Structure formats: C-alpha cells, structure tokens
Amino acid sequence: MNSRITLALVAMLAPVALSAQSNQDLQKEIDNLKVQLKAVEEKAAAAQDLDTRLVKAETKLAGDNIQWGGDLRTRFDGAQEHFKPYNQFMGFMQNTPSAANPYPFAPIAQPVGAQDWTNSVQWSTRLGLNMGITINENAKVMGRLVMYKIHGGADVPTFNGTPNTISTSFTAGQTPATDALLVERASLVYHFPAVASILSIGRQNTSDGPPLEVREGSERNATPQALAVNATIDGIGWKFQLEKLGLPEGTLLGLCYGVGYESGFGGGGAVKQNQTIVGMNFTNFNGTNPSAITPVVGNIGPLKDTTVLGAMFDMPLLFQIGESVQSANLYLGYNRLGNMTDIPFGNTINFPIPGQTPSTQYVTATANLGDMDQMTVTWKHKIGDTFTYFVSGGYLKSHPNGQVSQYGAYWTFPAVMPPGYPTGLQQLSGFGGLMGDPNKSETASAYYAGMRYDPTSTFGVGVEFNHGSPRWWTYTPATGEYTDKLGARGDVWEAYIHWRFAHNAALRLGYIDYKYSTAMSGWQIGPSAQPGQNWESAMNLSNTPMLQYAYPSTVKNYYAAIEVKF
C-alpha cells in the first residue's frame, strides 16, 4: 500500500518538480514531498491500527453475545436379555407341487431354543453443547450439538432387528453413533409481539419432551410429548400465546410442519427410478446349496416425501390446595404422519440377509405405505417442592395404501401356473406394510406414568411404568436408555435415585425391567399374518413365532451415570 501511495504522490507532484527553476527549488520540493509522504504513511498506519482494534472489538462483542452451556454424561450399563424359543426364518427351498401345495417352494425355518445373553460392562459418553445467540429483542438463534458414543463401539452397528441400529438423521444424538458432534437442534426463533406469536424455522426442539424432565430433574426440554415424538425433525413451527383470550399465562397453541424423509434428494423422487438390493431369490435353493441364493435388485420410486403435520396445546396451571402451592401442566398433541415409508435411509451391516457374510450396505425407503394419526395427552402435577407425578397416554390409527416394503425373500414362479396363482418374480415374505396390515386400518395405544419424590433439594427418587399394545409404535428411536423404552410392546418398569452431590454434578443409579409381549417393537411396519392366523397371536413371543430376527422377551438393565451441567 505504501508503494502505491508513493507513486500516486510522485505522479501528482512531478509537474511541480519539473517546473522548478533551480536545483535549490527542486531540492526544496523533494523535501516537501518527503514530509507529505511521511504524514500520509502515519495516517495509513493509524487507520490500519484502528481497523485491527475494531475487528478485535467486534469479534469479542460477537463472542460475548453467544451464550454457551451444556451437559456431559458418562454412563455405565449392564444388561441381561432373555430370548424365548422361536423359528428363525431362513428362506425357501424347492418343492414338488401337489394338489395340497401347488407352489413350487416350501418355507425353511430353523427352530431356535431359549437363549440368555449378557453384556455386563458397557460404558458410554454423551456430550451436549447448547448455544444461544440474541440477534435483537425479538429474534434469536438456538442450537444444540451432541456427541453420543459407546466406548469401543462400532460407528455402524450390526443390524439386530431394531430400528435404532440404523444410522439416520432422525436418531442424531439420540442413539449411540460416532464421536462426531451432530446437530440435534438449530433454529431461528422470532417473536411477533403484535400478534402474540413465536415462529421457529430449522431443526426443531423435538427431543426429550415432556414428561421426561421429571426423571431428569430439569425444566421442559422440547415441544412434543415424549410418548409421541423423540427424534430429530427439520421443519417450521408457529406458537400462539393465548393469555389475551383469558387462559392462564403461558398457555400456547402451536402448529408445526416437518419433513421426515426427503424423497427428491437421493431417494428416487428426482430420478423417478432408483435401485437397491431388497432381498434374496431362493428359486434354485434346495436346502443344501446356499450359493444358489441370488440377490434381488428392486426398483425404488417414484417416492413421495414423508411429512409431519402437527398441533399442540399446552396449558400451565398454578393453584393452592390448603396451604400447599401446586402447579400442573396439561399437554395435548396431534400429529398427522403422511406418506410414511418402510425403512429409514442409512447404513447397516448384514441387512436384510441373516446368515450371510457381514457387509456394510446402504438401505433406503422402498415404498410409501400410507398415513397415520397420532394423538397424545399428558397431565403433570407438582405438589409443593417435593412430589411430582404424571400420566401420559397415546393412540394411533393407520391409513394404509396397500403397499408393502420390498425388503424380503423372493421366488420366481413358473410361467404356467394354475388359475389365480402368480407368475414371475414374487415376494413371499418381508417386512410387510403399515402396522402389520397393508390393507386394513389398525389401531394401537400406550400409557406412561411416573412419580418423583425429592425429600431434599439435592436428592430424589422416582419410579416409572409404561405399557404398549401389540401394534404400538412411536416416533422415538431411543430416549437415552440401553434400548428404547417408550416404544416397547409390553411392560417396562424403571426405578432410580438422583443425587446432586455438587452444584452442577449428580450421580444417577437406576434399574429398568423390560417385558416384551410382541415382536418388532419400535417398527411402524410388520409382516402380515398368514391366512387363518391372528396377527397378535402370530407375533406373540410366547407362541414360538416365525421371525426374521430374534427379539428379546425380557431385558434387565442396571445403570449408573455421572451427569454434569455447565
């Protein structure tokens, strides 16, 4: 910069220098030029120093404007799982057609006896970083980054039949994955005082919602109720404050819209047709030649986006009974899940082919299976400063469209078959349709109750119970436990103690007892019942069902955790 200033000044003053009548005049002009050049250099240096100081000041101001916080949890788990006898589905083999069985195949199932599995030592670490930025008096940005890792665990876990062993964006920060920081929340929140409303755009606060804060001993962490949604969802939400209508202060009515699966981005929507391995063809398998089993490549798409359209109503209550001041919250929620798909996109190992050499495979949705209505209600009541209880209920109703997942086992039927029987490549078994029935609307329900007693400000004990019907499903891939709790089809008990031994550090000890009644807990899909079978009976774990994957009947999980907030 200094050289450019010098050249500019020389160019401006050159005529003056050339017009000097003597060497003395020329020398005088040169001395004046040096003085002026030095003054310009000093001004430039001062401006550069001012700019540096301003950058530092603005950087510091921006840094001071970001509010940081977070939590760190190191947890030890031990578990014992029991598997009741079941029939392991292995595929199909050739069969000589007869009048009793005109099909050229016969199913193969390997009886598996009762098993017990123990994982006595499992350590995990979960780190959450909360960030808030105030833009102005009405706008702010809120974010949360999460790392959740099993010590020594695989980044892509072996698929074991449960949905939380598929790595997806829905489970970011909720199920153990890698040591990378994942974005669990990131949204712009804008308050419109004139219409008493709040707009939120981005990755919503849809994880760890009520009433999970009772167990955690914290404030409410999310908008939707945990029995409905506990996953990472991107979208837009708008809440309206209803105090002006005469309702209690803090009463909210909210509407939200989110996308659960974007079909146009690598899902078949943009290219109309996609392909992936969806199963195995057992046409030439005779029971002893596994090399004759060949992969089946399925055509995927065109698919539609899976969407979530929801509504919520929250009403806080503050009242007095006798001399006791009490507070309560009533939560109502409704979600319409549209164009639901079968498999969340992600990576798995050894899927969906049991018994084959493990290999990492990309999986994706293969079909839109229909819509689902989801309704939840929660009542939370705090009596004084020591006792809190809650009761939560959920209800589902499916609206299937006749489609089933393409993942499964296949057979090539002969070109000539008896009237009414299929020909060509046909799917014989698979993961099925929505809630286990691709053609008929089905319902399911669940309830969740618990209490916590805090005799002192630093010590609390609690107990919880939840029950899910045979077809129950909820958008909760995990809630931080050893395995998903609120999505269980069956009964789950949990007891815990929570001791805050320092201002920001606590010890948690607990025990969770799972008793599953029905296979495929956590899945929104399921194989249909065979003709003449009752679905609930066919999937009942006490009836030696035929399953593609083993599902435990009981899980006993004890844990200890150090929790630090900062």
C-alpha positions in Angstrom: 0.0 0.0 0.0 2.9 2.4 0.9 4.4 2.0 -2.6 1.1 2.8 -4.3 0.8 6.0 -2.2 4.3 7.0 -3.1 3.7 6.5 -6.8 0.5 8.5 -6.6 2.1 11.4 -4.8 5.0 11.4 -7.2 2.6 11.5 -10.2 0.7 14.4 -8.7 3.8 16.4 -7.7 6.0 15.6 -10.7 4.9 18.7 -12.7 5.8 20.9 -9.8 9.2 19.4 -9.5 9.8 19.7 -13.3 8.8 23.4 -13.3 11.5 24.3 -10.6 13.9 26.9 -11.9 16.9 25.7 -10.0 18.4 22.7 -8.2 17.7 24.5 -4.9 14.0 24.8 -5.8 14.0 21.1 -6.9 15.6 20.0 -3.6 13.0 22.1 -1.6 10.2 20.4 -3.4 11.7 17.0 -2.8 12.0 17.7 1.0 8.4 18.8 1.0 7.4 15.6 -0.8 9.2 13.6 1.9 7.4 15.4 4.7 4.0 14.9 3.0 4.8 11.2 2.3 5.7 10.6 5.9 2.4 12.2 7.1 0.4 10.0 4.7 2.2 6.9 5.9 1.5 7.8 9.6 -2.2 8.3 8.7 -2.3 4.9 6.9 -0.7 3.2 9.9 -3.1 4.8 12.3 -6.1 3.7 10.1 -4.8 0.2 9.9 -4.3 0.0 13.7 -7.9 1.4 14.2 -9.3 -1.3 11.8 -7.4 -4.0 13.7 -8.8 -2.8 17.0 -12.3 -2.6 15.6 -12.1 -6.2 14.3 -11.0 -7.4 17.7 -13.7 -5.4 19.5 -16.4 -6.7 17.1 -15.1 -10.3 17.5 -15.2 -10.0 21.2 -18.7 -8.5 21.1 -20.0 -11.3 18.9 -18.4 -13.9 21.2 -19.9 -12.3 24.3 -23.3 -12.4 22.5 -23.2 -16.2 22.2 -24.4 -17.9 25.4 -22.9 -21.4 25.8 -24.0 -24.2 28.1 -24.2 -27.9 28.0 -24.1 -31.2 29.7 -21.8 -34.2 30.0 -22.9 -37.7 30.9 -20.7 -40.8 31.4 -22.8 -43.9 31.9 -22.2 -47.5 32.9 -24.8 -50.1 31.8 -25.1 -53.8 32.4 -27.8 -55.9 30.9 -29.3 -59.4 30.7 -31.5 -60.4 27.9 -33.7 -63.5 27.6 -35.0 -64.8 24.2 -37.9 -67.3 24.2 -37.9 -70.1 21.6 -38.7 -69.0 18.1 -38.5 -70.2 14.5 -35.7 -68.5 12.6 -36.9 -67.9 9.0 -34.2 -68.9 6.6 -35.9 -68.6 3.2 -37.5 -71.1 0.8 -36.4 -74.3 -0.9 -37.7 -76.2 -3.9 -40.8 -78.3 -3.5 -42.7 -80.7 -5.8 -46.1 -79.2 -6.4 -49.0 -81.2 -5.3 -52.8 -80.8 -5.0 -52.3 -79.8 -1.4 -49.5 -77.4 -2.2 -49.4 -76.2 -5.8 -46.5 -73.8 -5.0 -43.0 -74.9 -6.2 -41.4 -73.9 -2.9 -41.6 -74.6 0.8 -40.5 -72.3 3.6 -37.5 -73.2 5.7 -37.5 -72.3 9.4 -34.8 -73.3 11.9 -36.1 -73.9 15.4 -34.1 -71.9 17.9 -34.3 -72.7 21.6 -34.4 -70.3 24.5 -31.2 -68.1 24.9 -29.7 -65.8 27.5 -27.4 -63.0 26.6 -25.4 -60.9 28.9 -23.5 -57.6 28.4 -22.2 -57.0 31.9 -20.0 -53.9 31.1 -20.9 -51.1 28.7 -19.6 -47.6 29.0 -20.9 -44.6 27.1 -20.3 -40.9 26.9 -22.7 -38.2 25.8 -21.8 -34.6 25.4 -24.3 -31.8 24.6 -23.4 -28.2 23.8 -26.2 -25.7 23.9 -25.8 -22.4 22.1 -28.0 -19.3 22.0 -27.4 -16.0 20.1 -29.6 -12.9 20.6 -30.0 -11.1 17.4 -32.3 -8.4 18.6 -35.1 -8.0 21.2 -37.4 -10.3 19.1 -35.0 -12.7 17.3 -32.5 -15.3 18.5 -30.8 -18.4 17.2 -30.8 -21.6 19.3 -28.7 -24.7 18.7 -27.6 -27.9 20.3 -24.7 -30.2 19.3 -24.5 -33.7 20.6 -21.9 -36.5 20.6 -23.1 -39.9 21.9 -20.6 -42.8 21.7 -20.3 -46.3 23.2 -16.8 -46.8 24.4 -15.2 -49.1 21.7 -18.5 -49.3 19.8 -18.8 -49.6 16.0 -19.7 -46.4 14.2 -22.1 -48.5 12.0 -23.6 -51.1 14.3 -24.6 -54.6 13.2 -28.3 -54.7 12.4 -30.1 -56.7 15.1 -33.7 -56.2 14.0 -34.3 -53.0 15.9 -34.6 -49.6 14.1 -32.1 -47.9 16.4 -29.3 -49.9 14.8 -29.8 -48.0 11.5 -27.9 -44.7 11.4 -30.2 -41.9 10.3 -30.7 -38.2 10.8 -33.8 -38.9 12.9 -31.6 -40.5 15.6 -28.9 -37.8 15.6 -27.7 -37.6 19.2 -30.4 -39.9 20.5 -28.8 -43.3 19.8 -25.1 -44.2 20.2 -23.2 -43.5 17.0 -19.8 -41.8 16.3 -17.6 -39.4 18.2 -18.7 -36.6 15.8 -20.7 -33.6 17.1 -24.1 -33.9 15.5 -26.7 -31.1 15.2 -29.6 -32.0 17.3 -31.2 -28.6 17.2 -30.6 -25.4 15.1 -33.4 -22.9 14.6 -34.2 -19.2 14.2 -36.8 -18.2 16.7 -38.7 -14.9 16.1 -41.2 -13.3 18.4 -44.0 -11.2 16.9 -45.4 -9.2 19.9 -48.2 -7.6 17.8 -49.9 -10.9 17.2 -48.5 -12.7 20.4 -46.9 -15.5 18.4 -43.5 -17.2 18.1 -42.1 -18.5 14.8 -39.3 -21.2 14.7 -37.6 -22.3 11.5 -34.9 -25.0 11.2 -34.1 -28.2 13.2 -36.8 -28.1 15.9 -36.6 -28.9 19.6 -38.3 -32.2 19.2 -36.2 -34.4 21.5 -36.6 -35.2 25.3 -40.0 -33.6 25.6 -42.5 -33.8 28.5 -42.7 -35.6 30.9 -39.0 -36.8 30.6 -38.0 -33.7 32.6 -39.4 -35.2 35.7 -36.9 -38.1 35.6 -34.1 -35.8 34.6 -34.9 -33.3 37.4 -34.8 -30.4 34.9 -37.1 -28.0 33.1 -39.1 -28.9 30.0 -36.7 -29.6 27.1 -38.9 -29.9 24.0 -42.3 -29.1 22.5 -43.8 -32.6 21.5 -44.6 -35.1 24.2 -42.1 -37.9 24.5 -44.7 -40.6 24.0 -45.3 -39.2 20.6 -42.0 -37.9 19.2 -38.5 -38.1 20.5 -36.4 -37.7 17.4 -34.6 -35.1 15.3 -37.0 -33.3 12.9 -36.5 -30.4 10.5 -39.3 -28.0 9.8 -41.2 -24.9 10.9 -43.3 -24.3 14.0 -45.6 -21.4 15.0 -46.9 -21.0 18.5 -49.6 -18.6 19.6 -49.8 -17.2 23.1 -53.4 -17.3 24.4 -53.3 -15.2 27.6 -55.4 -12.5 25.9 -58.2 -15.0 25.5 -58.5 -15.3 29.2 -56.5 -18.5 29.5 -53.7 -18.9 32.1 -50.4 -17.2 31.5 -48.1 -19.3 29.4 -50.9 -21.2 27.5 -49.8 -22.0 23.9 -51.4 -23.3 20.8 -48.9 -24.5 18.3 -48.8 -25.7 14.7 -45.9 -27.4 13.0 -44.8 -28.9 9.7 -41.8 -31.0 9.2 -40.2 -33.4 6.7 -39.2 -36.9 7.9 -38.0 -38.3 4.6 -36.9 -36.2 1.5 -37.6 -38.4 -1.5 -36.2 -35.9 -4.0 -32.7 -35.9 -2.6 -31.2 -39.3 -3.3 -34.5 -41.1 -2.6 -35.9 -41.7 -6.1 -38.0 -38.6 -6.3 -35.7 -36.7 -8.6 -34.6 -39.5 -10.8 -38.1 -41.2 -10.7 -36.5 -44.7 -10.6 -33.7 -45.9 -8.3 -32.4 -49.4 -7.5 -31.1 -51.2 -4.5 -30.7 -54.8 -3.2 -34.0 -55.6 -1.4 -33.7 -59.3 -0.7 -32.7 -62.8 -1.9 -34.1 -65.1 -4.6 -34.5 -68.7 -3.3 -35.8 -70.2 -6.6 -32.8 -72.6 -7.1 -32.2 -73.3 -3.4 -32.6 -77.0 -2.5 -31.7 -76.6 1.2 -28.0 -77.5 0.7 -26.7 -75.1 -1.9 -26.6 -71.6 -0.4 -24.6 -70.4 -3.4 -27.7 -70.7 -5.5 -29.4 -67.9 -3.5 -29.0 -64.7 -5.5 -29.7 -61.0 -4.6 -32.8 -59.3 -5.9 -32.5 -55.8 -7.1 -35.6 -53.8 -6.7 -36.8 -50.7 -8.5 -37.3 -47.9 -6.0 -39.6 -45.0 -6.6 -41.0 -42.7 -7.5 -41.4 -41.9 -3.8 -43.2 -39.1 -2.0 -41.9 -37.0 0.9 -42.8 -38.3 4.4 -44.3 -35.3 6.2 -45.4 -34.4 9.7 -48.2 -32.0 10.3 -48.8 -31.4 14.0 -50.8 -29.4 16.5 -50.2 -28.9 20.2 -51.9 -27.3 23.2 -50.0 -26.5 26.4 -51.7 -25.0 29.5 -49.9 -24.4 32.8 -51.9 -24.1 36.0 -51.0 -22.6 39.3 -53.3 -23.1 42.3 -53.4 -23.7 46.0 -54.9 -26.6 48.0 -55.0 -25.7 51.7 -51.6 -24.2 52.4 -49.9 -26.0 49.6 -49.0 -24.2 46.4 -49.3 -26.5 43.4 -48.5 -26.4 39.7 -49.7 -28.5 36.9 -49.4 -28.8 33.1 -51.9 -30.2 30.6 -50.4 -31.2 27.2 -52.4 -32.2 24.2 -50.9 -33.2 20.9 -51.9 -34.4 17.4 -49.7 -35.5 14.5 -50.6 -36.5 11.0 -47.8 -38.5 9.5 -48.1 -38.5 5.7 -46.7 -40.9 3.1 -44.8 -43.0 5.7 -42.0 -45.1 4.3 -40.8 -48.6 5.3 -37.0 -48.2 6.2 -35.2 -45.0 7.2 -32.3 -44.4 4.9 -28.9 -45.2 6.4 -26.1 -47.7 6.7 -26.3 -51.2 8.2 -24.3 -54.3 8.4 -25.7 -57.7 7.4 -29.1 -56.4 6.3 -31.6 -57.8 5.4 -29.9 -61.2 4.8 -29.4 -63.3 8.0 -26.7 -65.9 7.9 -24.6 -64.2 5.2 -21.1 -62.7 5.5 -21.5 -59.3 7.2 -21.0 -56.4 4.9 -21.9 -52.7 5.1 -24.9 -51.9 2.9 -26.8 -48.8 2.1 -30.5 -49.1 2.7 -33.3 -46.7 1.7 -37.0 -46.4 1.7 -38.6 -48.7 -1.0 -42.3 -47.6 -0.8 -44.8 -45.1 0.7 -47.0 -47.3 2.9 -49.8 -44.8 3.9 -50.6 -42.2 6.6 -51.0 -42.4 10.4 -52.9 -40.3 13.0 -51.1 -39.9 16.3 -52.7 -38.4 19.5 -51.2 -37.9 22.9 -52.2 -36.3 26.2 -50.1 -35.7 29.3 -51.0 -34.4 32.8 -48.1 -33.4 35.1 -48.8 -32.3 38.6 -46.2 -30.9 41.1 -47.3 -30.8 44.8 -45.2 -28.3 46.7 -41.5 -28.6 46.2 -41.1 -32.4 46.9 -43.6 -34.5 44.9 -44.3 -34.7 41.2 -46.4 -37.2 39.3 -47.5 -37.6 35.6 -49.8 -39.6 33.5 -49.4 -39.8 29.7 -51.4 -41.6 27.0 -51.1 -42.2 23.3 -53.3 -43.5 20.5 -52.6 -44.5 16.9 -54.7 -45.2 13.8 -53.1 -46.2 10.5 -54.4 -45.5 7.0 -52.5 -48.0 4.8 -52.4 -47.7 1.0 -52.0 -51.4 0.1 -48.2 -51.2 -0.4 -45.5 -53.3 1.4 -41.8 -53.0 1.9 -39.8 -54.5 -0.9 -37.3 -56.0 1.5 -37.7 -59.7 1.9 -37.4 -63.2 0.3 -38.4 -63.8 -3.3 -39.2 -66.7 -5.6 -39.5 -66.9 -9.4 -42.8 -68.7 -10.2 -43.1 -70.7 -13.4 -44.6 -69.0 -16.4 -47.5 -71.5 -16.3 -49.4 -71.8 -13.0 -52.9 -72.8 -12.0 -55.5 -70.1 -12.5 -55.4 -67.4 -9.8 -51.7 -68.1 -8.9 -48.9 -65.6 -9.7 -46.1 -66.0 -12.2 -42.6 -64.4 -12.4 -40.6 -63.0 -9.6 -42.8 -62.7 -6.4 -42.1 -61.5 -2.9 -43.0 -64.3 -0.5 -42.1 -62.7 2.8 -40.7 -59.5 4.1 -41.2 -56.6 6.5 -44.7 -56.0 5.4 -47.0 -53.0 5.5 -48.0 -50.3 7.9 -48.6 -51.6 11.4 -48.5 -55.2 10.0 -51.5 -54.8 7.7 -51.1 -53.1 4.3 -54.9 -53.1 3.5 -56.8 -52.6 6.8 -56.6 -49.7 9.2 -55.3 -50.7 12.6 -55.1 -49.0 16.0 -52.7 -49.1 18.9 -52.4 -47.4 22.3 -49.9 -46.9 25.1 -49.8 -45.2 28.5 -46.9 -43.9 30.6 -47.0 -42.9 34.3 -44.4 -42.0 36.9 -43.6 -40.1 40.1 -40.6 -38.5 41.7 -40.1 -37.6 45.4 -37.4 -35.1 46.4 -37.1 -35.0 50.2 -34.3 -32.5 49.9 -33.1 -30.1 47.2 -30.3 -32.4 46.3 -31.8 -35.9 46.5 -34.7 -37.5 44.6 -36.1 -41.0 44.0 -38.5 -42.0 41.3 -40.4 -44.8 39.6 -42.0 -45.1 36.2 -44.1 -47.6 34.2 -45.2 -47.7 30.6 -47.2 -50.2 28.6 -47.6 -50.5 24.8 -50.2 -52.6 22.9 -49.1 -55.3 20.4 -49.1 -52.9 17.4 -47.8 -49.8 19.3 -45.3 -47.6 17.6 -44.0 -44.2 18.5 -41.5 -41.8 16.8 -38.9 -42.4 19.5 -35.9 -44.3 18.2 -34.3 -44.0 21.7 -34.6 -42.0 24.8 -31.0 -42.4 26.1 -31.6 -45.8 27.7 -29.8 -49.1 26.9 -32.6 -49.9 24.5 -35.8 -47.9 23.6 -38.3 -47.7 26.4 -41.4 -45.8 25.3 -41.7 -47.8 22.0 -41.9 -51.1 23.9 -44.8 -53.5 23.1 -45.3 -54.8 26.5 -44.5 -53.5 30.0 -41.5 -51.5 31.3 -40.7 -50.6 34.9 -37.9 -48.2 35.9 -36.7 -47.1 39.4 -33.9 -44.6 40.0 -32.3 -42.4 42.6 -30.8 -39.0 41.7 -28.3 -37.4 44.0 -26.8 -33.9 43.2 -23.6 -34.1 45.2 -22.3 -30.7 43.8 -23.8 -27.6 42.4 -23.6 -28.8 38.9 -22.9 -32.6 39.2 -25.1 -35.5 40.0 -25.0 -39.3 40.4 -27.8 -41.4 38.9 -28.5 -45.0 39.8 -31.3 -47.0 38.2 -32.8 -50.2 37.1 -35.1 -50.9 34.1 -37.1 -54.1 33.6 -38.5 -54.7 30.1 -41.1 -57.4 29.4 -41.9 -57.5 25.7 -45.1 -59.3 24.6 -44.9 -58.8 20.8 -42.1 -58.9 18.3 -40.9 -55.9 16.3 -41.1 -53.3 19.0 -40.1 -49.9 17.6 -41.2 -50.7 14.0 -44.0 -48.9 12.2 -44.1 -51.9 9.7 -44.6 -55.6 10.2 -45.2 -58.8 8.2 -48.9 -59.7 7.6 -50.4 -62.7 9.3 -50.7 -65.8 7.2 -54.2 -66.9 6.1 -56.2 -68.1 9.1 -53.8 -66.5 11.6 -54.4 -63.8 14.1 -51.6 -61.2 13.8 -51.3 -60.6 17.5 -51.1 -64.3 18.2 -48.6 -64.9 15.3 -46.3 -62.2 16.6 -46.7 -63.1 20.3 -43.2 -64.0 21.7 -44.8 -66.7 23.9 -46.1 -68.6 20.8 -42.8 -69.6 19.2 -43.3 -67.2 16.3 -41.6 -67.4 12.9 -39.3 -64.3 12.8 -36.5 -63.0 10.5 -34.7 -61.7 13.6 -34.7 -62.6 17.2 -36.5 -60.2 19.7 -35.8 -60.5 23.4 -38.8 -61.2 25.7 -37.1 -59.6 28.7 -34.3 -57.2 29.3 -32.9 -56.3 32.7 -30.8 -53.2 32.7 -29.0 -51.6 35.6 -27.1 -48.4 35.2 -25.0 -45.7 36.9 -24.2 -42.3 35.5 -22.3 -39.2 36.4 -24.1 -36.1 35.0 -22.5 -32.7 34.8 -24.2 -29.5 33.6 -22.3 -26.3 32.7 
